[in-house]
């Protein structure tokens, strides 16, 4: 198990987003971008994959201790911090609007013309397909004329 696997497992177990991880790293004065974090979480066979060094993981763990426990001057209850993260994740999931991919998108106007108003479409008469006889009538003579 390498540093990348440990980092991934901690991220999933604590339900941390990239921006939260960046904030945790800044608690110990270690600056890292979200793009660099993304390269740690990729598959090992991906061309943009990067190994997570000991320094990065060490600073993340030290920042995580401060994030969860707080400092001597301002201690925190770690379970309350974890519950707050879980509530934030649940809130983000419920806030996202559900998208119905089966319905057709509304006209939102084009560069060439004005935006069309939302009016009910006129029902079209259904075309009735001609009835096709699948099997034709066949007479079997069994070799007789």
MARTOR-963566 format. One record per residue (C-alpha): residue number from 0; chain; z, x, y. Coordinates in steps of 0.5 Angstrom, whole numbers, plus 500, padded with zeros to 3 digits. Layout:
N
<node NUM "A" <Z X Y>>;
...
This chain:
145
<node 0 "A" <500 500 500>>;
<node 1 "A" <498 503 507>>;
<node 2 "A" <500 502 514>>;
<node 3 "A" <494 497 515>>;
<node 4 "A" <497 492 509>>;
<node 5 "A" <504 493 512>>;
<node 6 "A" <502 491 519>>;
<node 7 "A" <498 485 516>>;
<node 8 "A" <503 482 512>>;
<node 9 "A" <508 483 518>>;
<node 10 "A" <503 479 522>>;
<node 11 "A" <502 473 517>>;
<node 12 "A" <510 473 516>>;
<node 13 "A" <512 473 523>>;
<node 14 "A" <506 468 525>>;
<node 15 "A" <504 473 531>>;
<node 16 "A" <498 473 535>>;
<node 17 "A" <494 479 538>>;
<node 18 "A" <497 478 545>>;
<node 19 "A" <504 477 542>>;
<node 20 "A" <503 484 538>>;
<node 21 "A" <501 487 545>>;
<node 22 "A" <507 484 548>>;
<node 23 "A" <511 487 543>>;
<node 24 "A" <508 494 543>>;
<node 25 "A" <509 494 551>>;
<node 26 "A" <517 493 550>>;
<node 27 "A" <517 500 547>>;
<node 28 "A" <512 503 553>>;
<node 29 "A" <506 503 548>>;
<node 30 "A" <499 500 550>>;
<node 31 "A" <494 498 545>>;
<node 32 "A" <488 493 546>>;
<node 33 "A" <487 487 542>>;
<node 34 "A" <480 490 540>>;
<node 35 "A" <484 496 537>>;
<node 36 "A" <489 491 534>>;
<node 37 "A" <483 487 531>>;
<node 38 "A" <480 494 528>>;
<node 39 "A" <487 495 524>>;
<node 40 "A" <486 488 521>>;
<node 41 "A" <479 488 518>>;
<node 42 "A" <477 489 511>>;
<node 43 "A" <477 496 509>>;
<node 44 "A" <469 496 507>>;
<node 45 "A" <468 493 514>>;
<node 46 "A" <464 499 519>>;
<node 47 "A" <469 498 525>>;
<node 48 "A" <475 498 520>>;
<node 49 "A" <480 503 523>>;
<node 50 "A" <486 506 519>>;
<node 51 "A" <493 504 522>>;
<node 52 "A" <497 511 524>>;
<node 53 "A" <504 512 523>>;
<node 54 "A" <505 512 530>>;
<node 55 "A" <502 505 531>>;
<node 56 "A" <506 502 526>>;
<node 57 "A" <513 506 528>>;
<node 58 "A" <512 503 535>>;
<node 59 "A" <510 496 533>>;
<node 60 "A" <517 496 528>>;
<node 61 "A" <521 499 534>>;
<node 62 "A" <518 494 539>>;
<node 63 "A" <519 488 534>>;
<node 64 "A" <527 490 533>>;
<node 65 "A" <527 489 541>>;
<node 66 "A" <523 483 541>>;
<node 67 "A" <527 479 535>>;
<node 68 "A" <534 482 536>>;
<node 69 "A" <534 484 544>>;
<node 70 "A" <537 489 547>>;
<node 71 "A" <545 491 548>>;
<node 72 "A" <545 488 554>>;
<node 73 "A" <542 482 552>>;
<node 74 "A" <542 480 545>>;
<node 75 "A" <538 475 542>>;
<node 76 "A" <539 471 535>>;
<node 77 "A" <533 473 531>>;
<node 78 "A" <532 466 528>>;
<node 79 "A" <531 463 534>>;
<node 80 "A" <526 467 536>>;
<node 81 "A" <522 466 530>>;
<node 82 "A" <523 459 530>>;
<node 83 "A" <520 459 538>>;
<node 84 "A" <514 463 535>>;
<node 85 "A" <513 458 529>>;
<node 86 "A" <514 452 534>>;
<node 87 "A" <508 455 539>>;
<node 88 "A" <504 456 533>>;
<node 89 "A" <505 449 531>>;
<node 90 "A" <504 447 538>>;
<node 91 "A" <497 451 539>>;
<node 92 "A" <495 447 532>>;
<node 93 "A" <496 440 535>>;
<node 94 "A" <493 441 542>>;
<node 95 "A" <486 443 539>>;
<node 96 "A" <482 437 539>>;
<node 97 "A" <479 435 533>>;
<node 98 "A" <471 436 533>>;
<node 99 "A" <467 431 529>>;
<node 100 "A" <461 435 527>>;
<node 101 "A" <457 429 524>>;
<node 102 "A" <457 425 531>>;
<node 103 "A" <451 427 535>>;
<node 104 "A" <453 430 542>>;
<node 105 "A" <452 426 548>>;
<node 106 "A" <447 428 553>>;
<node 107 "A" <450 433 558>>;
<node 108 "A" <444 434 563>>;
<node 109 "A" <439 440 563>>;
<node 110 "A" <437 445 568>>;
<node 111 "A" <431 441 570>>;
<node 112 "A" <433 434 571>>;
<node 113 "A" <440 430 572>>;
<node 114 "A" <445 428 567>>;
<node 115 "A" <444 422 564>>;
<node 116 "A" <449 416 564>>;
<node 117 "A" <452 414 557>>;
<node 118 "A" <449 407 556>>;
<node 119 "A" <448 404 549>>;
<node 120 "A" <442 406 545>>;
<node 121 "A" <437 400 544>>;
<node 122 "A" <437 398 536>>;
<node 123 "A" <431 400 533>>;
<node 124 "A" <428 395 528>>;
<node 125 "A" <428 398 521>>;
<node 126 "A" <421 400 518>>;
<node 127 "A" <421 397 511>>;
<node 128 "A" <417 402 506>>;
<node 129 "A" <412 399 502>>;
<node 130 "A" <414 397 495>>;
<node 131 "A" <412 402 490>>;
<node 132 "A" <411 401 483>>;
<node 133 "A" <414 407 479>>;
<node 134 "A" <411 405 472>>;
<node 135 "A" <404 402 472>>;
<node 136 "A" <403 397 466>>;
<node 137 "A" <400 401 460>>;
<node 138 "A" <397 398 454>>;
<node 139 "A" <398 402 448>>;
<node 140 "A" <393 401 443>>;
<node 141 "A" <395 406 438>>;
<node 142 "A" <388 408 436>>;
<node 143 "A" <385 402 436>>;
<node 144 "A" <379 399 440>>;
